[in-house]
Amino acid sequence: MTKNKQKGNTKFQFLFGGEFYNYYQYKVQTEQASMNGSSQNGNWNQCMQSMDETEIEQLTQQQEVLREQIKQSEQNLNAQHTVLLQQQQAQVENLVTKCEMAELQREAEASELPLDELYAILQPIIDSCTKDSISNGKSWILQHSSTKLQTLCIAHCLLYKVMHNSSTFPQKLHVIYLVNDVLHHCARKNATELKDALASVVVPMFCNASIGATDEQKNKLDKLLRLWESKANYLATETVEQMRQPVASYQQFKTDQVSKFASEVAPLAQQTKATYDGYQAQHQAFVCHAMAQILELQQQVQNIEAQIQSQPPPPITSNIPKSSPVMNTNIIPLDALQANLQQTMAQQSTNENGSQVQHLGMNPPNPDLVPSESPNFLPPMNPSVPPPLMSQNNLDVPQFSQPPPGFFPPPGLFPDFSKPPPGFAPPPEPVHEDLLPSVPYYDLPAGLMVPLIKVHNNLIFLLSLS
């Protein structure tokens, strides 16, 4: 396209074998080789880098999966521990209840207290708290509390009725009302043993009923608590203060009961600990296995990174293509030769007595001396031209189509290398069929007619309408 546009333009003669044609070919081949080499190296480097990054990313994802599995295993272990503690707590409560019932049975047998009669007296009070039922219950308790062992057995029986899981708040409140009437009688009659026995169980009774009660139900308990607080001879001040903190006081009571029956509870704790130790051992084994895999994957990542760093850089493609002839840097350029020839011709016209030979720094050549018969003859060097650089490792083959360095032929004998040799026509230009128009020029768009306009035709001529 450019050749067709600039054909005949003197500034683009290098495209048609004119001046600077060799340099133009050299630059074209150099750019082509550079583009091909850089694209191949770039594609290879990008491919290798992409493969390494993909592999490192996969290894990193595997490490993250293993870490997430370790985290899930820890969460499962904690959940198992929580479940085991809950199961142990329920088992301990059931075991403590059984132990209390067994102890109550032993106390009844030791004190010769008929528990069946006591249960029969308490049942009407629990179902419907009437004055008659409360009075009957109080009378029976006072009649069967002649010894300290009997008072403790009666107090523990009342506590068991309140602490039973199936008891509702009204049933618990009815038993507490019975305890209040008995405390009132103990204060009037000065029954110290019975009062102390009831004082030892009234705190867990009151706290158990208060936990989980509604505001209306708590108001009934608070009213009863204010009554006990106003009557100094009913309960001690420390006992009343404990009932004002039901949660903490009840928790302390449960702890004391577990400590009381520690020998019976110990097997449950050991069983729970053994089960948890088994789960923990499985977790530790999995963690060790996962950590070993993580370390192995990390080592693979480090090996890949070290391999990437140890890889040599891609070979640098030379800007000079192998197929192009080697350019000798010691050959004098064509423009320098022409300048020297012009200078020589100018000096020859002014110095007619042989100053040309002195200027060149050499003696006049002997016409009888033939160069082929003198193998040791060396052409003289021009001091204005630097000597050729001789390399020990890289010896370029001299081009015999050009004169030696520093040697200038007589004026008029140096051929014009900017044109083809005599008798040789310039090489034909390749004809591109796609550039040739298939229709007459007047049927072409105006944009395609621009290459037909000569550069020197810069004036606009008006067409005559006639």
SULHUJO-V344811 format. One record per pair of residues at least 4 apart in sequence whose ideal C-beta (glycine too) atoms are under 7 Angstrom apart, sorted by sequence separation. I is the first residue (numbers start at 1). J is the second residue. If there is no record, write none. Layout:
# SULHUJO-V344811
i=I j=J
i=I j=J
This chain:
# SULHUJO-V344811
i=1 j=5
i=2 j=6
i=3 j=7
i=14 j=18
i=17 j=21
i=20 j=24
i=21 j=25
i=22 j=26
i=23 j=27
i=24 j=28
i=25 j=29
i=26 j=30
i=27 j=31
i=28 j=32
i=29 j=33
i=30 j=34
i=31 j=35
i=32 j=36
i=33 j=37
i=34 j=38
i=35 j=39
i=36 j=40
i=37 j=41
i=38 j=42
i=39 j=43
i=40 j=44
i=41 j=45
i=42 j=46
i=43 j=47
i=44 j=48
i=45 j=49
i=46 j=50
i=47 j=51
i=48 j=52
i=49 j=53
i=50 j=54
i=51 j=55
i=52 j=56
i=53 j=57
i=54 j=58
i=55 j=59
i=56 j=60
i=57 j=61
i=58 j=62
i=59 j=63
i=60 j=64
i=61 j=65
i=62 j=66
i=63 j=67
i=64 j=68
i=65 j=69
i=66 j=70
i=67 j=71
i=68 j=72
i=69 j=73
i=70 j=74
i=71 j=75
i=72 j=76
i=73 j=77
i=74 j=78
i=75 j=79
i=76 j=80
i=77 j=81
i=78 j=82
i=79 j=83
i=80 j=84
i=81 j=85
i=82 j=86
i=83 j=87
i=84 j=88
i=85 j=89
i=86 j=90
i=87 j=91
i=88 j=92
i=89 j=93
i=90 j=94
i=91 j=95
i=92 j=96
i=93 j=97
i=94 j=98
i=95 j=99
i=96 j=100
i=97 j=101
i=98 j=102
i=99 j=103
i=100 j=104
i=101 j=105
i=102 j=106
i=103 j=107
i=104 j=108
i=105 j=109
i=106 j=110
i=107 j=111
i=114 j=118
i=115 j=119
i=116 j=120
i=117 j=121
i=118 j=122
i=119 j=123
i=122 j=126
i=123 j=127
i=124 j=128
i=125 j=129
i=129 j=133
i=130 j=134
i=131 j=135
i=132 j=136
i=133 j=137
i=134 j=138
i=135 j=139
i=136 j=140
i=137 j=141
i=138 j=142
i=139 j=143
i=140 j=144
i=141 j=145
i=146 j=150
i=148 j=152
i=149 j=153
i=150 j=154
i=151 j=155
i=152 j=156
i=153 j=157
i=154 j=158
i=155 j=159
i=156 j=160
i=157 j=161
i=158 j=162
i=159 j=163
i=160 j=164
i=167 j=171
i=169 j=173
i=170 j=174
i=171 j=175
i=172 j=176
i=173 j=177
i=174 j=178
i=175 j=179
i=176 j=180
i=177 j=181
i=178 j=182
i=179 j=183
i=180 j=184
i=181 j=185
i=182 j=186
i=183 j=187
i=184 j=188
i=185 j=189
i=191 j=195
i=192 j=196
i=193 j=197
i=194 j=198
i=195 j=199
i=196 j=200
i=198 j=202
i=201 j=205
i=202 j=206
i=203 j=207
i=204 j=208
i=205 j=209
i=206 j=210
i=207 j=211
i=209 j=213
i=213 j=217
i=214 j=218
i=215 j=219
i=217 j=221
i=218 j=222
i=219 j=223
i=220 j=224
i=221 j=225
i=222 j=226
i=223 j=227
i=224 j=228
i=225 j=229
i=226 j=230
i=227 j=231
i=235 j=239
i=237 j=241
i=238 j=242
i=239 j=243
i=240 j=244
i=245 j=249
i=246 j=250
i=247 j=251
i=248 j=252
i=249 j=253
i=250 j=254
i=251 j=255
i=252 j=256
i=253 j=257
i=254 j=258
i=255 j=259
i=256 j=260
i=257 j=261
i=258 j=262
i=261 j=265
i=262 j=266
i=265 j=269
i=266 j=270
i=267 j=271
i=268 j=272
i=269 j=273
i=270 j=274
i=271 j=275
i=272 j=276
i=273 j=277
i=274 j=278
i=275 j=279
i=276 j=280
i=277 j=281
i=278 j=282
i=279 j=283
i=280 j=284
i=281 j=285
i=282 j=286
i=283 j=287
i=284 j=288
i=285 j=289
i=286 j=290
i=287 j=291
i=288 j=292
i=289 j=293
i=290 j=294
i=291 j=295
i=292 j=296
i=293 j=297
i=294 j=298
i=295 j=299
i=296 j=300
i=297 j=301
i=298 j=302
i=299 j=303
i=300 j=304
i=301 j=305
i=302 j=306
i=303 j=307
i=304 j=308
i=305 j=309
i=306 j=310
i=307 j=311
i=320 j=324
i=332 j=336
i=334 j=338
i=335 j=339
i=336 j=340
i=337 j=341
i=338 j=342
i=339 j=343
i=340 j=344
i=341 j=345
i=342 j=346
i=343 j=347
i=344 j=348
i=345 j=349
i=346 j=350
i=347 j=351
i=351 j=355
i=355 j=359
i=356 j=360
i=391 j=395
i=403 j=407
i=409 j=413
i=420 j=424
i=437 j=441
i=439 j=443
i=444 j=448
i=453 j=457
i=13 j=18
i=14 j=19
i=108 j=113
i=128 j=133
i=129 j=134
i=145 j=150
i=162 j=167
i=167 j=172
i=186 j=191
i=213 j=218
i=235 j=240
i=332 j=337
i=351 j=356
i=357 j=362
i=369 j=374
i=409 j=414
i=420 j=425
i=439 j=444
i=444 j=449
i=6 j=12
i=13 j=19
i=14 j=20
i=144 j=150
i=145 j=151
i=161 j=167
i=228 j=234
i=243 j=249
i=357 j=363
i=371 j=377
i=381 j=387
i=403 j=409
i=420 j=426
i=14 j=21
i=108 j=115
i=228 j=235
i=242 j=249
i=258 j=265
i=357 j=364
i=437 j=444
i=125 j=133
i=186 j=194
i=210 j=218
i=213 j=221
i=347 j=355
i=348 j=356
i=441 j=449
i=6 j=15
i=124 j=133
i=125 j=134
i=145 j=154
i=186 j=195
i=347 j=356
i=14 j=24
i=144 j=154
i=162 j=172
i=354 j=364
i=210 j=221
i=229 j=240
i=441 j=452
i=3 j=15
i=125 j=137
i=182 j=194
i=183 j=195
i=209 j=221
i=228 j=240
i=344 j=356
i=347 j=359
i=141 j=154
i=162 j=175
i=161 j=175
i=121 j=136
i=122 j=137
i=183 j=198
i=206 j=221
i=225 j=240
i=121 j=137
i=182 j=198
i=158 j=175
i=388 j=405
i=225 j=243
i=362 j=380
i=121 j=140
i=179 j=198
i=361 j=380
i=360 j=380
i=385 j=405
i=158 j=179
i=361 j=382
i=385 j=406
i=360 j=382
i=361 j=383
i=179 j=202
i=382 j=406
i=379 j=404
i=381 j=406
i=179 j=205
i=382 j=408
i=379 j=407
i=176 j=205
i=176 j=206
i=113 j=144
i=176 j=209
i=202 j=235
i=126 j=161
i=211 j=246
i=111 j=147
i=118 j=154
i=172 j=208
i=173 j=209
i=199 j=235
i=203 j=239
i=207 j=243
i=210 j=246
i=211 j=247
i=113 j=150
i=172 j=209
i=199 j=236
i=202 j=239
i=206 j=243
i=111 j=149
i=110 j=149
i=111 j=150
i=118 j=157
i=122 j=161
i=203 j=242
i=207 j=246
i=211 j=250
i=113 j=153
i=138 j=178
i=169 j=209
i=199 j=239
i=203 j=243
i=137 j=178
i=141 j=182
i=163 j=204
i=107 j=149
i=111 j=153
i=115 j=157
i=151 j=193
i=155 j=197
i=159 j=201
i=207 j=249
i=208 j=250
i=134 j=177
i=138 j=181
i=142 j=185
i=151 j=194
i=155 j=198
i=158 j=201
i=162 j=205
i=207 j=250
i=134 j=178
i=138 j=182
i=169 j=213
i=180 j=224
i=187 j=231
i=107 j=152
i=108 j=153
i=126 j=171
i=129 j=174
i=148 j=193
i=152 j=197
i=155 j=200
i=156 j=201
i=159 j=204
i=163 j=208
i=107 j=153
i=151 j=197
i=155 j=201
i=159 j=205
i=162 j=208
i=187 j=233
i=203 j=249
i=204 j=250
i=134 j=181
i=138 j=185
i=162 j=209
i=173 j=220
i=187 j=234
i=126 j=174
i=129 j=177
i=169 j=217
i=176 j=224
i=104 j=153
i=107 j=156
i=125 j=174
i=126 j=175
i=145 j=194
i=204 j=253
i=125 j=175
i=183 j=234
i=104 j=156
i=104 j=157
i=125 j=178
i=332 j=385
i=104 j=160
i=330 j=388
i=101 j=160
i=330 j=389
i=100 j=160
i=329 j=389
i=348 j=411
i=344 j=408
i=345 j=411
i=341 j=408
i=344 j=411
i=328 j=396
i=331 j=399
i=340 j=408
i=326 j=396
i=328 j=398
i=341 j=411
i=328 j=399
i=331 j=402
i=332 j=405
i=341 j=414
i=331 j=405
i=330 j=405
i=337 j=414
i=334 j=417
i=96 j=257
i=96 j=258
i=99 j=261
i=96 j=261
i=99 j=264
i=92 j=258
i=95 j=264
i=95 j=265
i=92 j=265
i=95 j=268
i=92 j=268
i=91 j=268
i=88 j=268
i=88 j=269
i=88 j=272
i=84 j=272
i=84 j=275
i=84 j=276
i=81 j=276
i=80 j=279
i=77 j=279
i=77 j=280
i=77 j=283
i=73 j=283
i=73 j=286
i=73 j=287
i=70 j=287
i=70 j=290
i=69 j=290
i=66 j=290
i=66 j=293
i=67 j=294
i=66 j=294
i=63 j=294
i=63 j=297
i=62 j=297
i=63 j=298
i=59 j=297
i=59 j=300
i=60 j=301
i=59 j=301
i=56 j=301
i=56 j=304
i=55 j=304
i=52 j=304
i=52 j=308
i=45 j=314
i=44 j=314
i=41 j=314
i=41 j=317
i=38 j=317
i=37 j=317
i=34 j=317
i=33 j=317
i=34 j=319
i=33 j=319
i=33 j=321
i=30 j=319
i=30 j=320
i=30 j=321
i=29 j=321
i=29 j=324
i=26 j=324
i=19 j=418
i=18 j=418
i=17 j=420
i=17 j=426
i=16 j=426
i=17 j=427
i=3 j=429
i=4 j=435
i=1 j=435
i=5 j=451
i=9 j=455
i=4 j=451
